Amino acid sequence: MSVLLRSAWAAPGSLLGLILAPLFDRRTRRAGVLVCEGATWPRRLGWHYRAVTLGRVVLCVDTVDDALFAHELVHVRQWERWGPLFLLAYPTASLVALVAGRHPYRDNRFEVAARDGAEP
């Protein structure tokens, strides 16, 4: 599938990311992905994670280092594969892990794949 088609399929997530992008201090493009860094408000809302990927947009509360970017690039590929269905697939994977007695984040199949650098 072409980059254009994959980007279009991930567009609903990217749109959400673009809506939030102005709330971050810095925005840059890296490997065709919009990287937004520096925001204190997510922590004040109880957010415990460094970054979240929405389509082809990475939102990070601090700065994106190479290891984190590699992890988030896997999520970009997941968005490109699953498209808008990823909005359901990711929380479903967390629920499946929780029902199985595992951790809903660490054992989420999408997070496991991102830590391994592979697509589920």
DSSP file (Angstrom, degrees, kcal/mol; ACC not computed):
  #  RESIDUE AA STRUCTURE BP1 BP2  ACC     N-H-->O    O-->H-N    N-H-->O    O-->H-N    TCO  KAPPA ALPHA  PHI   PSI    X-CA   Y-CA   Z-CA
    1    1 A M              0   0    0      0, 0.0     0, 0.0     0, 0.0     0, 0.0   0.000 360.0 360.0 360.0 139.5    0.0    0.0    0.0
    2    2 A S     >  -     0   0    0      1,-0.1     4,-2.6     4,-0.0     5,-0.2  -0.237 360.0-113.9 -71.1 160.0    1.4    3.5   -0.9
    3    3 A V  H  > S+     0   0    0      1,-0.2     4,-2.7     2,-0.2     5,-0.2   0.887 117.6  55.2 -59.5 -39.6    2.4    6.0    1.8
    4    4 A L  H  > S+     0   0    0      2,-0.2     4,-2.2     1,-0.2    -1,-0.2   0.919 109.8  44.7 -62.1 -44.5   -0.5    8.2    0.6
    5    5 A L  H  > S+     0   0    0      2,-0.2     4,-2.3     1,-0.2    -2,-0.2   0.907 113.7  49.7 -67.2 -41.2   -3.1    5.5    1.2
    6    6 A R  H  X S+     0   0    0     -4,-2.6     4,-1.7     1,-0.2    -2,-0.2   0.910 112.0  48.9 -63.2 -40.8   -1.6    4.5    4.5
    7    7 A S  H  < S+     0   0    0     -4,-2.7     4,-0.5    -5,-0.2    -2,-0.2   0.893 110.8  50.2 -65.3 -39.6   -1.6    8.1    5.6
    8    8 A A  H >< S+     0   0    0     -4,-2.2     3,-0.9     1,-0.2    -2,-0.2   0.901 109.0  51.5 -64.8 -40.6   -5.2    8.6    4.5
    9    9 A W  H 3< S+     0   0    0     -4,-2.3    -1,-0.2     1,-0.3    -2,-0.2   0.843 114.1  44.1 -64.8 -34.2   -6.3    5.4    6.4
   10   10 A A  T >X S+     0   0    0     -4,-1.7     4,-2.0     1,-0.2     3,-0.8   0.471  86.1 104.0 -86.7  -2.9   -4.6    6.8    9.5
   11   11 A A  H <>  +     0   0    0     -3,-0.9     4,-2.9    -4,-0.5     5,-0.2   0.802  69.6  59.7 -55.9 -38.3   -6.1   10.3    8.9
   12   12 A P  H 3> S+     0   0    0      0, 0.0     4,-1.5     0, 0.0    -1,-0.2   0.921 111.2  42.5 -58.8 -40.3   -8.8   10.2   11.6
   13   13 A G  H <> S+     0   0    0     -3,-0.8     4,-2.2     2,-0.2    -2,-0.2   0.910 112.9  52.9 -68.3 -41.8   -6.1    9.7   14.3
   14   14 A S  H  X S+     0   0    0     -4,-2.0     4,-2.9     1,-0.2     5,-0.2   0.889 105.0  55.6 -60.7 -39.2   -3.9   12.3   12.7
   15   15 A L  H  X S+     0   0    0     -4,-2.9     4,-1.8     2,-0.2    -1,-0.2   0.913 107.2  49.0 -60.6 -43.0   -6.8   14.8   12.8
   16   16 A L  H  X S+     0   0    0     -4,-1.5     4,-1.5    -5,-0.2    -1,-0.2   0.922 112.4  48.9 -60.8 -43.6   -7.1   14.2   16.6
   17   17 A G  H  X S+     0   0    0     -4,-2.2     4,-1.8     1,-0.2    -2,-0.2   0.897 108.8  52.5 -62.7 -41.2   -3.4   14.7   17.0
   18   18 A L  H  < S+     0   0    0     -4,-2.9    -1,-0.2     1,-0.2    -2,-0.2   0.838 105.4  55.2 -65.1 -32.9   -3.4   17.9   14.9
   19   19 A I  H  < S+     0   0    0     -4,-1.8    -1,-0.2     1,-0.2    -2,-0.2   0.886 115.2  38.9 -65.3 -37.9   -6.2   19.3   17.1
   20   20 A L  H >< S+     0   0    0     -4,-1.5     3,-2.1     1,-0.2    -2,-0.2   0.701  94.1  87.7 -84.4 -20.6   -4.0   18.8   20.2
   21   21 A A  G >< S+     0   0    0     -4,-1.8     3,-2.0     1,-0.3    -1,-0.2   0.837  79.9  59.2 -52.0 -42.9   -0.7   19.8   18.5
   22   22 A P  G 3  S+     0   0    0      0, 0.0    -1,-0.3     0, 0.0    -2,-0.1   0.694  94.3  67.7 -63.2 -14.2   -1.0   23.6   19.3
   23   23 A L  G <  S+     0   0    0     -3,-2.1     2,-0.3    -4,-0.1    18,-0.2   0.411  89.4  81.1 -84.4   3.3   -1.2   22.7   23.0
   24   24 A F  S <  S-     0   0    0     -3,-2.0    15,-0.2    -4,-0.1    14,-0.2  -0.818  80.1-130.8-110.3 151.2    2.5   21.6   22.9
   25   25 A D  S    S+     0   0    0     13,-3.0     2,-0.4    12,-0.5    13,-0.2   0.865  87.3  31.2 -69.8 -38.6    5.5   23.9   23.0
   26   26 A R  E     -A   37   0A   0     11,-2.5    11,-2.8    12,-0.1     2,-0.4  -0.957  59.2-173.1-129.2 140.6    7.5   22.5   20.0
   27   27 A R  E     +A   36   0A   0     -2,-0.4     2,-0.3     9,-0.2     9,-0.2  -0.994  15.9 158.1-133.3 126.9    6.4   20.9   16.8
   28   28 A T  E     -A   35   0A   0      7,-2.5     7,-3.7    -2,-0.4     2,-0.5  -0.941  36.8-119.6-139.6 161.8    8.8   19.3   14.2
   29   29 A R  E     +A   34   0A   0     -2,-0.3     2,-0.4     5,-0.2     5,-0.2  -0.896  31.2 175.2-103.4 135.5    8.6   16.8   11.4
   30   30 A R  E >   -A   33   0A   0      3,-2.7     3,-1.7    -2,-0.5    -2,-0.0  -0.961  69.9 -16.3-142.9 120.0   10.7   13.7   11.7
   31   31 A A  T 3  S-     0   0    0     -2,-0.4     3,-0.1     1,-0.3    -1,-0.0   0.848 128.6 -53.0  53.4  37.6   10.6   10.8    9.2
   32   32 A G  T 3  S+     0   0    0      1,-0.2     2,-0.4     0, 0.0    -1,-0.3   0.601 116.9 113.4  77.8  11.2    7.3   12.2    7.9
   33   33 A V  E <   -A   30   0A   0     -3,-1.7    -3,-2.7    24,-0.0     2,-0.6  -0.935  68.8-125.1-117.3 137.5    5.7   12.3   11.3
   34   34 A L  E     -Ab  29  57A   0     22,-2.2    24,-3.0    -2,-0.4     2,-0.6  -0.730  27.7-162.6 -80.0 121.3    4.6   15.4   13.2
   35   35 A V  E     -Ab  28  58A   0     -7,-3.7    -7,-2.5    -2,-0.6     2,-0.5  -0.937   5.1-169.4-110.5 120.1    6.3   15.3   16.6
   36   36 A C  E     -Ab  27  59A   0     22,-3.2    24,-2.9    -2,-0.6     2,-0.3  -0.940  12.6-179.3-111.8 126.6    4.9   17.6   19.3
   37   37 A E  E     +Ab  26  60A   0    -11,-2.8   -11,-2.5    -2,-0.5   -12,-0.5  -0.894  37.5  39.4-128.9 153.6    6.9   18.0   22.5
   38   38 A G        +     0   0    0     24,-1.2   -13,-3.0    22,-0.8     2,-0.3   0.955  52.9 145.3  79.7  91.9    6.7   19.8   25.8
   39   39 A A        -     0   0    0     22,-1.9     4,-0.3   -15,-0.2    -1,-0.2  -0.924  26.8-171.6-155.4 130.9    3.4   20.1   27.6
   40   40 A T  S  > S+     0   0    0     -2,-0.3     4,-1.6     1,-0.1     3,-0.5   0.689  75.1  79.5 -93.9 -20.9    2.7   20.1   31.3
   41   41 A W  H  > S+     0   0    0      1,-0.2     4,-1.3   -18,-0.2     6,-0.2   0.830  84.4  59.6 -62.1 -34.5   -1.1   19.9   31.1
   42   42 A P  H  4>S+     0   0    0      0, 0.0     5,-2.7     0, 0.0     3,-0.3   0.921 106.2  48.7 -61.5 -39.1   -1.3   16.1   30.4
   43   43 A R  H >45S+     0   0    0     -3,-0.5     3,-1.8    -4,-0.3    -2,-0.2   0.900 107.5  54.8 -64.4 -39.7    0.5   15.4   33.7
   44   44 A R  H 3<5S+     0   0    0     -4,-1.6    -1,-0.2     1,-0.3    -3,-0.1   0.782 105.7  53.8 -64.4 -24.9   -1.8   17.7   35.6
   45   45 A L  T 3<5S-     0   0    0     -4,-1.3    -1,-0.3    -3,-0.3    -2,-0.2   0.435 128.8 -98.7 -87.2   0.4   -4.7   15.7   34.2
   46   46 A G  T < 5 +     0   0    0     -3,-1.8     2,-0.3     1,-0.3    -3,-0.2   0.558  66.4 159.4  95.9   9.4   -3.2   12.5   35.5
   47   47 A W      < -     0   0    0     -5,-2.7    -1,-0.3    -6,-0.2    -2,-0.1  -0.518  17.9-174.7 -68.5 127.6   -1.5   11.3   32.3
   48   48 A H        +     0   0    0     -2,-0.3     2,-0.2     0, 0.0    -1,-0.1   0.463  52.4  85.7-103.7  -4.0    1.2    8.8   33.3
   49   49 A Y        -     0   0    0      1,-0.1    12,-0.2    -7,-0.1     3,-0.1  -0.659  69.2-137.2-104.7 155.5    2.8    8.2   29.9
   50   50 A R  S    S+     0   0    0     -2,-0.2    11,-2.7     1,-0.2    12,-0.4   0.872  82.0   4.5 -74.7 -37.2    5.5   10.1   28.1
   51   51 A A  E     -C   60   0A   0      9,-0.2     2,-0.3    10,-0.1     9,-0.2  -0.966  51.8-160.9-149.0 158.8    3.9   10.0   24.6
   52   52 A V  E     -C   59   0A   0      7,-2.2     7,-3.1    -2,-0.3     2,-0.5  -0.990  16.7-142.6-139.2 143.7    0.8    9.0   22.7
   53   53 A T  E     -C   58   0A   0     -2,-0.3     2,-0.5     5,-0.2     5,-0.2  -0.931  14.1-176.7-110.7 128.7    0.6    8.5   18.9
   54   54 A L  E >   -C   57   0A   0      3,-3.1     3,-1.3    -2,-0.5     2,-0.4  -0.932  65.7 -56.0-123.2 104.4   -2.5    9.5   17.0
   55   55 A G  T 3  S-     0   0    0     -2,-0.5    24,-0.2     1,-0.2    25,-0.2  -0.491 122.8 -16.3  63.2-120.6   -2.2    8.6   13.4
   56   56 A R  T 3  S+     0   0    0     -2,-0.4   -22,-2.2   -46,-0.2     2,-0.4  -0.074 120.4  94.3-105.8  31.2    0.9   10.2   12.1
   57   57 A V  E <   -bC  34  54A   0     -3,-1.3    -3,-3.1   -24,-0.2     2,-0.5  -0.991  56.5-160.5-126.7 125.5    1.2   12.6   15.1
   58   58 A V  E     -bC  35  53A   0    -24,-3.0   -22,-3.2    -2,-0.4     2,-0.5  -0.928   5.4-164.0-105.6 124.7    3.3   11.9   18.2
   59   59 A L  E     +bC  36  52A   0     -7,-3.1    -7,-2.2    -2,-0.5     2,-0.4  -0.945  12.5 179.8-110.4 120.0    2.4   13.9   21.3
   60   60 A C  E     -bC  37  51A   0    -24,-2.9   -22,-0.8    -2,-0.5    -9,-0.2  -0.972  29.4-147.2-127.7 134.1    5.1   13.8   24.0
   61   61 A V  S    S+     0   0    0    -11,-2.7   -22,-1.9    -2,-0.4   -10,-0.1   0.778  91.6   6.9 -70.9 -25.7    5.0   15.6   27.4
   62   62 A D  S    S-     0   0    0    -12,-0.4   -24,-1.2   -24,-0.2     2,-0.4   0.204 116.0 -39.2-121.0-117.0    8.8   16.1   27.4
   63   63 A T        -     0   0    0    -26,-0.2     2,-0.8   -25,-0.1    -1,-0.1  -0.915  48.7-123.4-120.5 149.4   11.3   15.4   24.5
   64   64 A V        -     0   0    0     -2,-0.4     2,-0.1    -4,-0.1   -27,-0.0  -0.797  28.9-168.7 -93.0 112.0   11.3   12.5   22.1
   65   65 A D     >  -     0   0    0     -2,-0.8     4,-2.6     1,-0.1     5,-0.2  -0.395  39.9 -94.5 -89.4 176.1   14.6   10.6   22.1
   66   66 A D  H  > S+     0   0    0      1,-0.2     4,-2.3     2,-0.2     5,-0.2   0.876 123.3  50.2 -61.7 -40.2   15.6    8.1   19.5
   67   67 A A  H  > S+     0   0    0      2,-0.2     4,-2.0     1,-0.2    -1,-0.2   0.928 113.3  45.4 -65.8 -44.7   14.4    5.1   21.6
   68   68 A L  H  > S+     0   0    0      1,-0.2     4,-2.9     2,-0.2     5,-0.2   0.907 111.8  52.8 -65.0 -40.6   11.0    6.6   22.2
   69   69 A F  H  X S+     0   0    0     -4,-2.6     4,-2.4     1,-0.2    -2,-0.2   0.909 107.6  51.0 -62.8 -41.3   10.7    7.7   18.6
   70   70 A A  H  X S+     0   0    0     -4,-2.3     4,-1.2     2,-0.2    -1,-0.2   0.915 111.9  48.3 -60.3 -42.7   11.4    4.1   17.4
   71   71 A H  H >X S+     0   0    0     -4,-2.0     4,-1.2     1,-0.2     3,-0.5   0.936 113.0  46.8 -61.2 -48.3    8.6    2.9   19.8
   72   72 A E  H 3X S+     0   0    0     -4,-2.9     4,-2.1     1,-0.2    -2,-0.2   0.811 103.6  62.6 -68.6 -29.5    6.2    5.5   18.5
   73   73 A L  H 3X S+     0   0    0     -4,-2.4     4,-2.2     1,-0.2    -1,-0.2   0.849  99.3  55.5 -62.8 -33.0    7.0    4.8   14.9
   74   74 A V  H <X S+     0   0    0     -4,-1.2     4,-2.2    -3,-0.5    -1,-0.2   0.919 106.9  49.8 -63.5 -41.5    5.7    1.3   15.5
   75   75 A H  H  X S+     0   0    0     -4,-1.2     4,-2.7     2,-0.2    -2,-0.2   0.872 106.7  55.2 -64.8 -35.7    2.4    2.9   16.7
   76   76 A V  H  X S+     0   0    0     -4,-2.1     4,-2.4     2,-0.2    -1,-0.2   0.943 109.3  47.3 -59.3 -46.2    2.4    5.0   13.5
   77   77 A R  H  X S+     0   0    0     -4,-2.2     4,-1.8     1,-0.2    -2,-0.2   0.873 109.8  53.5 -63.2 -36.7    2.6    1.8   11.5
   78   78 A Q  H  X S+     0   0    0     -4,-2.2     4,-3.1     2,-0.2     5,-0.4   0.931 109.1  48.4 -63.4 -44.1   -0.2    0.3   13.6
   79   79 A W  H  X S+     0   0    0     -4,-2.7     4,-3.0     1,-0.2    -2,-0.2   0.912 110.4  52.0 -59.4 -42.3   -2.4    3.3   12.8
   80   80 A E  H  < S+     0   0    0     -4,-2.4    -1,-0.2     1,-0.2    -2,-0.2   0.820 115.7  41.5 -65.7 -29.6   -1.6    2.9    9.1
   81   81 A R  H  < S+     0   0    0     -4,-1.8    -2,-0.2    -5,-0.2    -1,-0.2   0.911 126.9  29.6 -81.0 -45.6   -2.6   -0.7    9.3
   82   82 A W  H >< S-     0   0    0     -4,-3.1     3,-1.5     1,-0.2    -3,-0.2   0.698  85.0-174.6 -91.3 -22.3   -5.7   -0.4   11.5
   83   83 A G  G ><  -     0   0    0     -4,-3.0     3,-2.1    -5,-0.4     4,-0.3  -0.285  69.9 -12.0  58.6-143.6   -6.8    3.1   10.5
   84   84 A P  G >  S+     0   0    0      0, 0.0     3,-1.3     0, 0.0     4,-0.3   0.715 128.6  73.2 -63.7 -18.8   -9.8    4.4   12.5
   85   85 A L  G X> S+     0   0    0     -3,-1.5     4,-3.0     1,-0.3     3,-1.4   0.725  79.6  75.4 -65.4 -19.7  -10.4    0.9   13.8
   86   86 A F  H <> S+     0   0    0     -3,-2.1     4,-2.2     1,-0.3    -1,-0.3   0.813  82.1  67.2 -62.6 -28.8   -7.3    1.4   16.0
   87   87 A L  H <4 S+     0   0    0     -3,-1.3    -1,-0.3    -4,-0.3    -2,-0.2   0.761 114.9  29.0 -62.1 -23.8   -9.4    3.6   18.2
   88   88 A L  H <> S+     0   0    0     -3,-1.4     4,-1.9    -4,-0.3    -2,-0.2   0.760 116.7  58.2-100.2 -37.5  -11.3    0.5   19.2
   89   89 A A  H  X S+     0   0    0     -4,-3.0     4,-2.3     2,-0.2    -3,-0.2   0.897 103.2  52.4 -64.2 -42.2   -8.6   -2.1   18.7
   90   90 A Y  H  X S+     0   0    0     -4,-2.2     4,-1.7     2,-0.2    -1,-0.2   0.959 113.3  40.8 -63.6 -52.9   -6.1   -0.6   21.2
   91   91 A P  H  > S+     0   0    0      0, 0.0     4,-2.3     0, 0.0    -1,-0.2   0.854 113.5  56.1 -65.3 -30.0   -8.6   -0.3   24.2
   92   92 A T  H  X S+     0   0    0     -4,-1.9     4,-2.6     2,-0.2    -2,-0.2   0.913 105.5  51.1 -64.3 -41.0   -9.9   -3.8   23.3
   93   93 A A  H  X S+     0   0    0     -4,-2.3     4,-2.0     1,-0.2    -1,-0.2   0.865 109.8  50.5 -63.5 -35.6   -6.4   -5.2   23.6
   94   94 A S  H  X S+     0   0    0     -4,-1.7     4,-2.4     2,-0.2    -1,-0.2   0.909 110.9  48.6 -66.4 -41.8   -6.1   -3.6   27.0
   95   95 A L  H  X S+     0   0    0     -4,-2.3     4,-2.8     2,-0.2     5,-0.2   0.907 109.5  52.2 -64.6 -42.2   -9.4   -5.1   28.1
   96   96 A V  H  X S+     0   0    0     -4,-2.6     4,-1.6     1,-0.2    -1,-0.2   0.920 111.3  47.3 -59.9 -44.8   -8.3   -8.5   26.8
   97   97 A A  H  <>S+     0   0    0     -4,-2.0     5,-3.0     2,-0.2    -2,-0.2   0.924 112.9  48.9 -63.1 -44.0   -5.1   -8.3   28.8
   98   98 A L  H ><5S+     0   0    0     -4,-2.4     3,-1.8     1,-0.2    -2,-0.2   0.920 110.0  50.0 -62.8 -45.4   -7.0   -7.1   31.9
   99   99 A V  H 3<5S+     0   0    0     -4,-2.8    -1,-0.2     1,-0.3    -2,-0.2   0.825 107.4  56.0 -63.2 -31.1   -9.6   -9.9   31.7
  100  100 A A  T 3<5S-     0   0    0     -4,-1.6    -1,-0.3    -5,-0.2    -2,-0.2   0.412 124.4-105.9 -81.6   3.1   -6.7  -12.4   31.4
  101  101 A G  T < 5S+     0   0    0     -3,-1.8    -3,-0.2     1,-0.3     2,-0.2   0.666  83.0 119.4  83.5  16.3   -5.3  -11.1   34.6
  102  102 A R  S   <S-     0   0    0     -5,-3.0    -1,-0.3    -6,-0.2    -2,-0.1  -0.544  75.4 -77.9-107.9 176.3   -2.4   -9.2   33.0
  103  103 A H     >  -     0   0    0     -2,-0.2     4,-1.7     1,-0.1    -5,-0.1  -0.586  33.7-140.0 -78.3 131.0   -1.5   -5.5   33.0
  104  104 A P  T  4 S+     0   0    0      0, 0.0    -7,-0.2     0, 0.0    -1,-0.1   0.735  98.0  29.2 -67.3 -22.0   -3.7   -3.5   30.6
  105  105 A Y  T >4 S+     0   0    0      2,-0.1     3,-1.2    -8,-0.1     6,-0.2   0.863 123.2  42.6 -98.8 -57.4   -0.8   -1.3   29.3
  106  106 A R  T 34 S+     0   0    0      1,-0.3   -12,-0.0     5,-0.1    -4,-0.0   0.845 123.1  40.1 -60.2 -34.3    2.3   -3.5   29.6
  107  107 A D  T 3< S+     0   0    0     -4,-1.7     2,-0.3   -13,-0.1    -1,-0.3   0.329  81.3 123.4-101.1   7.1    0.6   -6.5   28.2
  108  108 A N    X>  -     0   0    0     -3,-1.2     4,-2.6     1,-0.2     3,-0.6  -0.540  67.2-131.4 -64.4 128.8   -1.5   -4.8   25.5
  109  109 A R  H 3> S+     0   0    0     -2,-0.3     4,-1.9     1,-0.3    -1,-0.2   0.793 105.8  53.8 -58.8 -29.4   -0.5   -6.5   22.3
  110  110 A F  H 3> S+     0   0    0      2,-0.2     4,-1.9     1,-0.2    -1,-0.3   0.868 110.6  45.8 -73.3 -36.3    0.1   -3.2   20.6
  111  111 A E  H <> S+     0   0    0     -3,-0.6     4,-2.6    -6,-0.2    -2,-0.2   0.889 110.8  52.9 -71.4 -39.7    2.5   -2.0   23.3
  112  112 A V  H  X S+     0   0    0     -4,-2.6     4,-1.9     1,-0.2    -2,-0.2   0.935 111.0  47.5 -59.3 -45.5    4.3   -5.4   23.3
  113  113 A A  H  X>S+     0   0    0     -4,-1.9     5,-2.5    -5,-0.2     4,-0.9   0.897 110.9  51.3 -63.6 -40.5    4.8   -5.0   19.6
  114  114 A A  H  <5S+     0   0    0     -4,-1.9     3,-0.3     1,-0.2    -1,-0.2   0.890 109.6  49.4 -66.2 -38.1    6.1   -1.4   19.9
  115  115 A R  H  <5S+     0   0    0     -4,-2.6    -1,-0.2     1,-0.2    -2,-0.2   0.868 114.3  46.1 -65.7 -34.9    8.6   -2.5   22.6
  116  116 A D  H  <5S-     0   0    0     -4,-1.9    -1,-0.2    -5,-0.2    -2,-0.2   0.591 112.3-122.5 -81.8 -11.1    9.8   -5.3   20.3
  117  117 A G  T  <5S+     0   0    0     -4,-0.9     2,-0.3    -3,-0.3    -3,-0.2   0.722  75.5 107.7  76.8  21.8    9.9   -2.9   17.3
  118  118 A A  S   <S-     0   0    0     -5,-2.5    -1,-0.3    -6,-0.2    -2,-0.2  -0.866  72.0-109.1-129.0 162.2    7.5   -5.0   15.3
  119  119 A E              0   0    0     -2,-0.3    -9,-0.1     1,-0.1   -44,-0.1  -0.712 360.0 360.0 -89.7 140.3    3.9   -4.8   14.2
  120  120 A P              0   0    0      0, 0.0    -1,-0.1     0, 0.0   -10,-0.1   0.526 360.0 360.0 -72.8 360.0    1.3   -7.1   15.8
